[in-house]
């Protein structure tokens, strides 16, 4: 049984820490104590090294497929991955075809481009288990409804801390249950 994980960058891997928080407060809220920042393509990216290590271990599994789902598009593979030492340079990425507009790259008064491309991807290449990680999910009730109807595990991290230890533990529970069912 294979699990596909659709993953965003900003607000998931790239945490937007409130400047008023101390490193101790950030570690307590996120569950990660090791953080780095680096300028990538003109933007400051702040990430947890521990999170990247965990994602690299998960991505090395044969039953896991990661897919980039971000406005960074192919730059997630070519710039974000090497900067964070994330083994995501070979992950596929989904894109809106360059037609998205607006602050959140959504079509005005239309469906969210990420929901549309995930739906198309699942139809084109069905998979047993899906995890979708995006801090913007709560802004799109239709995406959450689709995820719920389809049995997709939707994870919406806080943009301030990105994917927390608790979020990742919840994902690992789902992924490991699927792996256990396959082994049975």
Helices and strands as residue ranges (DSSP letters): E 3-7, H 23-30, E 35-40, E 43-48, H 49-59, E 64-69, H 75-75, I 76-80, H 81-84, E 92-94, H 113-124, E 129-133, G 137-139, H 141-150, E 153-155, H 165-183
